[in-house]
Amino acid sequence: MNRPLKIGITCYPSLGGSGVVATELGKLLAEKGHEIHFITHSMPFRLGKFHRNVYYHEVEVSDYYVFRYPPYDLSLASKMHQVAKLQQLDLLHVHYAVPHAICAYLAKQMSGDQLKVVTTLHGTDITVLAQDVSLKDIIRLGIRSSDAVTAVSQDLIRETRELLDIVEPIDLTYNFVDKRVYYPRDCTDLRGDFAEPHEKVLMHISNFRPVKRTADVVDIFARVSSKIPCKLLLVGEGPDMPRIQAKIDAMGLSHRVHYLGKQDDVAQVISLADLMLLPSEKESFGLVALEAMACGVPTIGSQAGGIPELVVNGETGFLSPIGRTDEMAANALKLLTDPKLYADFREACLQRARTEFCNDRITAQYENIYYRVLGLDARVPMPICEA
């Protein structure tokens, strides 16, 4: 029997795909008997209630007057070392190369080589930060100093190698959804609060940054709503929201749009929708498309980053070149006006989410990476996930 491990996890604990995946992974590992220690500046928002084998360690930042800026990175590295020493951690699993992999590297220097470091790349650390010449060397150091590196898509692996001249192995570990949480919910009554029975519901979920191309979401919806009765639900908040609201008002669409803000129960919200719109300019994976897929909702999106590895064009959604809102709208109409085609896509979504991106399979992949870096003669069999 494989021995349980003591694992420290550091992520960005607020809203965001990487924090969601890191927290859900920690909970799943704890269910399998591993001891999980979250080391972050605040409680991960998906951690919620008490979980057996899960512990939280808050990183407190010094307010010493000499420091012009609070030295969070140093405080985090110190806390990682303290927790690793006190709890006798086997390894640190950090999400994002900067600053977390660098902090883990410092913690390892203090703790000794017996403490291993696994780094997961989620995208922004490569697709945005690695574009900055002043940060390239430190990101490269974080990656090369890790005992194992994983990435959430083949496209992200490719971009990491090209931008940073990385030749070291990178394990592909896709994001996942917990099938016990993400499944089609019965939202018949709730849906009536947003749309009439004959109306279709389109949805977009993001942090409303320019990279999400939220103006394209409005353009797609405008084209679709000119042909069939429908409503648009916008979920989330971010810097582009005021501009999007102004655009919606200027186009005379405000009576057809609902702003839901940030939502915790994403599966319940997604189950309200008929289509998910994801016309992003960059998307290392596209977790929201997977969440939608698991709830039986097809995606209309762009051929950006890792999205084509997730959404099978013509089977679980339709993908178009970035900015081709006319084509995206036409594809949306094709699905929304053909009940048989839509039913086929919906079934394909459920099948793919439950088998290819099953939480049991991805968790086992991570466990095998942990045992490998620790040099333990252990192997977790890959489960067969059924739809």
LINQUIWO-V114385 format. One record per backbone hydrogen bond with DSSP energy under -1.0 kcal/mol. CO is the residue of the C=O (numbers start at 1). NH is the residue of the N-H. E is the energy in kcal/mol with one decimal. If there is no record, write none. Layout:
co & nh & e
CO & NH & E
CO & NH & E
This chain:
co & nh & e
5 & 35 & -3.0
6 & 90 & -2.8
6 & 91 & -1.4
7 & 37 & -2.9
8 & 93 & -3.8
9 & 39 & -2.7
10 & 95 & -2.4
13 & 45 & -2.4
16 & 20 & -2.0
17 & 21 & -2.6
18 & 22 & -2.6
19 & 23 & -2.2
20 & 24 & -2.7
21 & 25 & -2.6
22 & 26 & -2.2
23 & 27 & -2.1
24 & 28 & -2.2
25 & 29 & -2.7
26 & 30 & -2.1
27 & 31 & -1.8
28 & 32 & -1.1
29 & 34 & -2.0
30 & 33 & -1.7
35 & 7 & -3.0
36 & 55 & -2.6
37 & 9 & -2.8
38 & 57 & -3.2
40 & 59 & -2.0
44 & 47 & -2.1
51 & 54 & -1.6
53 & 36 & -3.2
55 & 38 & -3.2
57 & 40 & -1.3
64 & 67 & -1.6
70 & 72 & -2.1
71 & 75 & -2.1
72 & 76 & -3.0
73 & 77 & -2.4
74 & 78 & -2.3
75 & 79 & -2.3
76 & 80 & -2.8
77 & 81 & -2.1
78 & 82 & -2.5
79 & 83 & -2.8
80 & 84 & -2.6
81 & 85 & -2.4
82 & 86 & -2.8
83 & 87 & -2.9
84 & 89 & -1.4
90 & 116 & -1.7
91 & 8 & -2.6
92 & 118 & -3.0
93 & 10 & -1.8
94 & 120 & -2.7
97 & 102 & -1.1
99 & 103 & -2.5
100 & 104 & -2.4
101 & 105 & -2.1
102 & 106 & -2.0
103 & 107 & -2.5
104 & 108 & -2.5
105 & 109 & -1.8
106 & 110 & -1.6
107 & 111 & -2.4
108 & 112 & -3.1
112 & 115 & -1.8
116 & 92 & -2.8
117 & 147 & -2.2
117 & 148 & -1.3
118 & 94 & -2.7
119 & 150 & -2.9
120 & 96 & -2.6
121 & 152 & -1.2
123 & 126 & -1.6
123 & 127 & -3.9
124 & 128 & -1.5
124 & 129 & -2.5
128 & 131 & -1.1
129 & 132 & -1.7
132 & 135 & -1.8
132 & 136 & -1.0
135 & 139 & -2.2
136 & 140 & -2.7
137 & 141 & -2.1
138 & 142 & -2.1
139 & 143 & -2.1
140 & 144 & -2.8
141 & 145 & -1.9
143 & 146 & -1.0
148 & 119 & -2.5
149 & 171 & -2.9
150 & 121 & -3.1
151 & 173 & -2.5
153 & 157 & -1.7
154 & 158 & -2.5
155 & 159 & -2.4
156 & 160 & -2.4
157 & 161 & -2.3
158 & 162 & -2.2
159 & 163 & -2.7
160 & 164 & -2.1
161 & 165 & -1.2
171 & 151 & -2.3
178 & 181 & -2.1
178 & 182 & -2.7
185 & 187 & -1.0
187 & 191 & -3.1
190 & 193 & -1.9
191 & 194 & -1.9
191 & 195 & -2.1
196 & 199 & -2.0
200 & 231 & -2.5
201 & 274 & -3.2
201 & 275 & -1.5
202 & 233 & -2.7
203 & 277 & -3.1
204 & 235 & -2.9
208 & 240 & -2.8
209 & 212 & -2.1
210 & 213 & -1.9
211 & 281 & -3.2
214 & 218 & -1.5
215 & 219 & -2.0
216 & 220 & -2.8
217 & 221 & -2.4
218 & 222 & -2.6
219 & 223 & -1.9
220 & 224 & -2.4
221 & 225 & -3.3
224 & 227 & -1.8
224 & 228 & -2.3
229 & 200 & -2.0
231 & 202 & -3.0
232 & 258 & -2.8
233 & 204 & -2.1
234 & 260 & -2.9
235 & 206 & -1.9
238 & 241 & -1.6
240 & 244 & -2.2
241 & 245 & -2.7
242 & 246 & -2.1
243 & 247 & -2.0
244 & 248 & -2.6
245 & 249 & -2.4
246 & 250 & -2.5
247 & 251 & -1.7
248 & 253 & -2.5
249 & 252 & -1.4
253 & 256 & -2.4
254 & 257 & -1.0
256 & 232 & -2.5
258 & 234 & -2.8
261 & 236 & -1.8
264 & 266 & -2.0
265 & 269 & -1.8
266 & 270 & -3.1
267 & 271 & -1.6
269 & 272 & -1.7
270 & 273 & -2.2
275 & 203 & -1.8
276 & 300 & -3.1
278 & 302 & -1.6
283 & 306 & -2.6
286 & 289 & -1.1
286 & 290 & -1.2
287 & 291 & -2.6
288 & 292 & -2.3
289 & 293 & -2.4
290 & 294 & -2.5
292 & 297 & -2.8
293 & 296 & -1.8
298 & 276 & -2.4
299 & 318 & -1.9
300 & 278 & -2.8
301 & 320 & -1.9
302 & 304 & -1.6
304 & 307 & -2.1
306 & 309 & -1.2
307 & 310 & -1.5
307 & 311 & -3.1
312 & 315 & -2.5
312 & 316 & -2.4
316 & 299 & -1.2
317 & 314 & -3.0
318 & 301 & -2.5
320 & 303 & -2.0
321 & 324 & -2.1
323 & 325 & -2.2
324 & 328 & -2.2
325 & 329 & -2.5
326 & 330 & -2.0
327 & 331 & -2.3
328 & 332 & -2.2
329 & 333 & -2.4
330 & 334 & -2.0
331 & 335 & -1.9
332 & 336 & -2.6
333 & 337 & -1.6
338 & 342 & -2.7
339 & 343 & -2.4
340 & 344 & -1.9
341 & 345 & -2.3
342 & 346 & -2.7
343 & 347 & -2.1
344 & 348 & -2.2
345 & 349 & -2.4
346 & 350 & -2.1
347 & 351 & -2.3
348 & 352 & -2.5
349 & 353 & -2.5
350 & 354 & -2.0
351 & 355 & -1.3
352 & 356 & -2.0
357 & 177 & -1.5
358 & 362 & -2.0
359 & 363 & -2.3
360 & 364 & -1.8
361 & 365 & -1.8
362 & 366 & -2.1
363 & 367 & -2.4
364 & 368 & -2.3
365 & 369 & -1.7
366 & 370 & -2.4
367 & 371 & -2.6
368 & 372 & -1.9
369 & 373 & -2.3
370 & 374 & -1.7
371 & 376 & -2.4
372 & 375 & -1.2
376 & 378 & -2.1
